[in-house]
Amino acid sequence: MAPCSVGGLGREGLQANLAICNERTIADPNSSERPLEAAVGVSHVLVGGELGLENG
């Protein structure tokens, strides 16, 4: 599995879309039989500078 990617700028005053993940445990276990199964290994997500997921 490829490591989590890094790109863009993080600077005071800018809004950010960020996903904080553990590259050793990140996985997407959903399937056609279980389409709503949540991804694992993502701890925090910020969208437009707002916290969308905390301690996921």
C-alpha beads as a LAMMPS data file, in Angstrom:
LAMMPS data file: protein, C-alpha beads

56 atoms
55 bonds

1 atom types
1 bond types

-500.0 500.0 xlo xhi
-500.0 500.0 ylo yhi
-500.0 500.0 zlo zhi

Masses

1 110.0

Atoms # bond

1 1 1 0.000 0.000 0.000
2 1 1 1.301 3.470 -0.841
3 1 1 2.079 5.795 2.067
4 1 1 -0.161 8.752 2.822
5 1 1 0.648 11.617 0.511
6 1 1 1.792 15.077 1.507
7 1 1 1.211 18.153 -0.590
8 1 1 0.076 21.751 -0.589
9 1 1 0.760 24.480 1.899
10 1 1 -0.137 24.809 5.537
11 1 1 0.128 28.410 6.573
12 1 1 -1.600 30.695 9.084
13 1 1 -4.671 32.314 7.569
14 1 1 -5.250 29.594 4.943
15 1 1 -8.067 27.065 5.126
16 1 1 -7.019 23.452 4.807
17 1 1 -8.392 20.056 3.887
18 1 1 -6.320 17.560 5.845
19 1 1 -6.567 13.890 6.711
20 1 1 -4.334 12.592 9.495
21 1 1 -3.742 8.898 8.992
22 1 1 -1.566 6.024 10.086
23 1 1 -0.003 4.579 6.950
24 1 1 0.491 1.225 8.676
25 1 1 -3.197 0.735 9.468
26 1 1 -5.174 2.739 6.885
27 1 1 -7.630 0.559 4.984
28 1 1 -11.011 0.725 3.290
29 1 1 -12.852 -2.445 4.355
30 1 1 -16.157 -1.699 2.611
31 1 1 -17.431 -3.894 -0.201
32 1 1 -20.593 -4.407 -2.217
33 1 1 -21.887 -6.586 0.643
34 1 1 -20.943 -3.956 3.291
35 1 1 -20.990 -0.575 1.487
36 1 1 -21.222 1.554 4.640
37 1 1 -18.251 0.052 6.464
38 1 1 -16.052 2.926 7.666
39 1 1 -12.405 3.250 6.724
40 1 1 -9.853 2.557 9.452
41 1 1 -6.546 4.221 10.247
42 1 1 -7.776 7.815 9.833
43 1 1 -7.726 9.695 13.134
44 1 1 -8.642 13.276 12.184
45 1 1 -10.103 15.061 9.138
46 1 1 -10.302 18.825 8.630
47 1 1 -12.309 20.265 5.741
48 1 1 -12.066 23.973 4.981
49 1 1 -10.271 24.417 8.293
50 1 1 -13.172 22.840 10.253
51 1 1 -12.831 19.594 12.194
52 1 1 -14.978 16.925 10.517
53 1 1 -13.657 13.816 12.300
54 1 1 -11.892 13.617 15.637
55 1 1 -10.401 10.434 17.076
56 1 1 -11.890 8.377 14.225

Bonds

1 1 1 2
2 1 2 3
3 1 3 4
4 1 4 5
5 1 5 6
6 1 6 7
7 1 7 8
8 1 8 9
9 1 9 10
10 1 10 11
11 1 11 12
12 1 12 13
13 1 13 14
14 1 14 15
15 1 15 16
16 1 16 17
17 1 17 18
18 1 18 19
19 1 19 20
20 1 20 21
21 1 21 22
22 1 22 23
23 1 23 24
24 1 24 25
25 1 25 26
26 1 26 27
27 1 27 28
28 1 28 29
29 1 29 30
30 1 30 31
31 1 31 32
32 1 32 33
33 1 33 34
34 1 34 35
35 1 35 36
36 1 36 37
37 1 37 38
38 1 38 39
39 1 39 40
40 1 40 41
41 1 41 42
42 1 42 43
43 1 43 44
44 1 44 45
45 1 45 46
46 1 46 47
47 1 47 48
48 1 48 49
49 1 49 50
50 1 50 51
51 1 51 52
52 1 52 53
53 1 53 54
54 1 54 55
55 1 55 56
